[in-house]
Amino acid sequence: MLSQHRLSFHTRGRGTQNISHEINQRVQASGIQQGMANLFVQHTSASLILCENADPTVRADLESFFSRLTPDGDPLYQHTDEGPDDMPAHTRTILTDSSLSIPFSDGQLLLGTWQGIFLWEHRTQPHQRQLILTLYGE
């Protein structure tokens, strides 16, 4: 059985947003009991990460690391069409993931105790982000 969903999330600007609950709700509603969930973000300046869900300092530390690795306004970048955060956002996306695959069983994502699915906005301004969730299974 196959089920596909288009999801939309509003971000608040640069940072992470836990979307595990929304994804799990779609898995439950699909009626598919076990299989694989594939999540794909349709943007080049936002990504998906599977990360620590209990301590927000983990994600703050990741943000600090990436700010040092790909600083806004770095003169190295030629691509600045949409501002000083444009190319750093693309670089961050390339270094992380545009898709995730997570198994599920009994209508529940098989995430570890401390794992969460996060949409990571890399632009400094809020955006509307589109994701495709594809569920395969029986």
C-alpha positions as a Markdown table, in Angstrom:
| # | Residue | x | y | z |
|---|---|---|---|---|
| 1 | Met | 0.0 | 0.0 | 0.0 |
| 2 | Leu | 1.2 | 3.5 | -0.8 |
| 3 | Ser | 0.0 | 6.8 | 0.7 |
| 4 | Gln | 1.4 | 10.3 | -0.1 |
| 5 | His | 0.7 | 13.5 | 1.6 |
| 6 | Arg | 1.7 | 17.2 | 1.1 |
| 7 | Leu | 2.4 | 19.0 | 4.3 |
| 8 | Ser | 3.0 | 22.7 | 4.9 |
| 9 | Phe | 4.9 | 24.2 | 7.8 |
| 10 | His | 5.4 | 27.9 | 8.7 |
| 11 | Thr | 8.8 | 28.5 | 10.2 |
| 12 | Arg | 9.7 | 31.4 | 12.4 |
| 13 | Gly | 13.1 | 32.0 | 10.7 |
| 14 | Arg | 16.4 | 30.3 | 11.3 |
| 15 | Gly | 16.1 | 27.4 | 13.8 |
| 16 | Thr | 14.5 | 24.0 | 14.3 |
| 17 | Gln | 10.9 | 23.0 | 14.6 |
| 18 | Asn | 9.9 | 19.6 | 15.9 |
| 19 | Ile | 7.5 | 18.0 | 13.4 |
| 20 | Ser | 7.4 | 14.5 | 14.8 |
| 21 | His | 3.9 | 14.7 | 16.1 |
| 22 | Glu | 2.4 | 15.9 | 12.7 |
| 23 | Ile | 4.3 | 13.1 | 10.8 |
| 24 | Asn | 3.2 | 10.5 | 13.3 |
| 25 | Gln | -0.5 | 11.7 | 13.0 |
| 26 | Arg | -0.3 | 11.1 | 9.2 |
| 27 | Val | 1.2 | 7.7 | 9.7 |
| 28 | Gln | -1.6 | 6.7 | 12.1 |
| 29 | Ala | -4.3 | 8.1 | 9.8 |
| 30 | Ser | -3.0 | 6.3 | 6.8 |
| 31 | Gly | -4.2 | 2.9 | 8.0 |
| 32 | Ile | -0.9 | 1.4 | 7.0 |
| 33 | Gln | 0.3 | -0.7 | 10.0 |
| 34 | Gln | 4.0 | -1.2 | 9.1 |
| 35 | Gly | 6.4 | 0.1 | 6.6 |
| 36 | Met | 8.6 | 3.0 | 5.7 |
| 37 | Ala | 7.9 | 6.7 | 5.9 |
| 38 | Asn | 9.9 | 8.9 | 3.6 |
| 39 | Leu | 9.9 | 12.6 | 4.2 |
| 40 | Phe | 11.2 | 15.1 | 1.6 |
| 41 | Val | 11.5 | 18.9 | 2.0 |
| 42 | Gln | 11.0 | 20.7 | -1.3 |
| 43 | His | 13.4 | 23.6 | -0.7 |
| 44 | Thr | 17.1 | 24.3 | -1.0 |
| 45 | Ser | 17.4 | 26.5 | 2.1 |
| 46 | Ala | 15.7 | 24.2 | 4.7 |
| 47 | Ser | 16.5 | 20.7 | 5.7 |
| 48 | Leu | 15.3 | 17.7 | 7.8 |
| 49 | Ile | 17.2 | 16.3 | 10.7 |
| 50 | Leu | 16.7 | 13.4 | 13.1 |
| 51 | Cys | 18.0 | 14.8 | 16.4 |
| 52 | Glu | 17.9 | 14.9 | 20.2 |
| 53 | Asn | 14.3 | 15.8 | 21.2 |
| 54 | Ala | 14.7 | 16.4 | 24.9 |
| 55 | Asp | 17.4 | 18.9 | 25.4 |
| 56 | Pro | 17.1 | 22.0 | 23.2 |
| 57 | Thr | 20.7 | 23.0 | 23.8 |
| 58 | Val | 21.7 | 20.2 | 21.3 |
| 59 | Arg | 19.9 | 22.1 | 18.5 |
| 60 | Ala | 21.2 | 25.4 | 19.8 |
| 61 | Asp | 24.8 | 24.0 | 19.7 |
| 62 | Leu | 24.2 | 22.8 | 16.1 |
| 63 | Glu | 23.0 | 26.2 | 15.1 |
| 64 | Ser | 26.2 | 27.8 | 16.7 |
| 65 | Phe | 28.4 | 25.2 | 14.9 |
| 66 | Phe | 26.7 | 26.0 | 11.5 |
| 67 | Ser | 26.9 | 29.7 | 12.1 |
| 68 | Arg | 30.6 | 29.4 | 12.5 |
| 69 | Leu | 31.0 | 27.0 | 9.6 |
| 70 | Thr | 28.8 | 29.0 | 7.1 |
| 71 | Pro | 28.6 | 32.6 | 8.4 |
| 72 | Asp | 26.1 | 35.0 | 6.9 |
| 73 | Gly | 27.7 | 37.6 | 4.7 |
| 74 | Asp | 31.0 | 35.8 | 4.2 |
| 75 | Pro | 32.8 | 37.5 | 1.3 |
| 76 | Leu | 33.7 | 34.0 | 0.0 |
| 77 | Tyr | 30.1 | 33.7 | -1.4 |
| 78 | Gln | 29.2 | 35.1 | -4.8 |
| 79 | His | 25.5 | 33.9 | -4.6 |
| 80 | Thr | 23.8 | 36.6 | -2.6 |
| 81 | Asp | 20.7 | 37.2 | -4.7 |
| 82 | Glu | 18.4 | 37.0 | -1.7 |
| 83 | Gly | 20.7 | 38.5 | 1.0 |
| 84 | Pro | 23.6 | 37.6 | 3.1 |
| 85 | Asp | 22.0 | 34.4 | 4.4 |
| 86 | Asp | 21.2 | 33.1 | 0.9 |
| 87 | Met | 24.3 | 31.0 | 0.2 |
| 88 | Pro | 24.9 | 29.9 | 3.8 |
| 89 | Ala | 21.3 | 28.5 | 3.8 |
| 90 | His | 22.1 | 26.5 | 0.6 |
| 91 | Thr | 25.3 | 25.2 | 2.1 |
| 92 | Arg | 23.6 | 24.2 | 5.4 |
| 93 | Thr | 21.0 | 22.3 | 3.4 |
| 94 | Ile | 23.6 | 20.4 | 1.4 |
| 95 | Leu | 25.5 | 19.5 | 4.5 |
| 96 | Thr | 22.4 | 18.1 | 6.2 |
| 97 | Asp | 19.5 | 16.2 | 4.7 |
| 98 | Ser | 16.6 | 17.0 | 2.3 |
| 99 | Ser | 15.0 | 13.7 | 3.0 |
| 100 | Leu | 14.6 | 11.1 | 5.8 |
| 101 | Ser | 13.4 | 7.5 | 5.9 |
| 102 | Ile | 12.0 | 6.2 | 9.1 |
| 103 | Pro | 10.4 | 2.8 | 9.7 |
| 104 | Phe | 7.0 | 2.5 | 11.4 |
| 105 | Ser | 5.1 | -0.4 | 13.0 |
| 106 | Asp | 1.6 | -0.6 | 14.5 |
| 107 | Gly | 0.9 | 2.8 | 13.0 |
| 108 | Gln | 3.8 | 4.5 | 15.0 |
| 109 | Leu | 7.1 | 5.8 | 13.9 |
| 110 | Leu | 9.9 | 3.7 | 15.3 |
| 111 | Leu | 11.9 | 6.6 | 16.7 |
| 112 | Gly | 14.3 | 6.1 | 19.5 |
| 113 | Thr | 13.4 | 7.5 | 23.0 |
| 114 | Trp | 15.4 | 10.7 | 22.4 |
| 115 | Gln | 14.9 | 11.1 | 18.7 |
| 116 | Gly | 12.7 | 13.7 | 17.0 |
| 117 | Ile | 12.1 | 14.8 | 13.4 |
| 118 | Phe | 13.0 | 18.5 | 12.9 |
| 119 | Leu | 12.5 | 20.9 | 10.1 |
| 120 | Trp | 15.5 | 23.1 | 10.1 |
| 121 | Glu | 14.9 | 26.5 | 8.6 |
| 122 | His | 18.2 | 28.0 | 7.4 |
| 123 | Arg | 17.0 | 31.4 | 6.3 |
| 124 | Thr | 16.7 | 34.2 | 8.9 |
| 125 | Gln | 13.2 | 35.2 | 7.9 |
| 126 | Pro | 10.0 | 33.1 | 8.3 |
| 127 | His | 9.0 | 30.9 | 5.4 |
| 128 | Gln | 6.2 | 28.5 | 4.4 |
| 129 | Arg | 7.9 | 25.1 | 3.8 |
| 130 | Gln | 6.4 | 22.3 | 1.8 |
| 131 | Leu | 7.1 | 18.6 | 2.6 |
| 132 | Ile | 6.1 | 15.4 | 0.9 |
| 133 | Leu | 5.4 | 12.4 | 3.1 |
| 134 | Thr | 5.3 | 9.1 | 1.3 |
| 135 | Leu | 4.3 | 6.0 | 3.2 |
| 136 | Tyr | 5.0 | 2.5 | 1.9 |
| 137 | Gly | 3.8 | -0.6 | 3.7 |
| 138 | Glu | 0.9 | -2.9 | 4.5 |
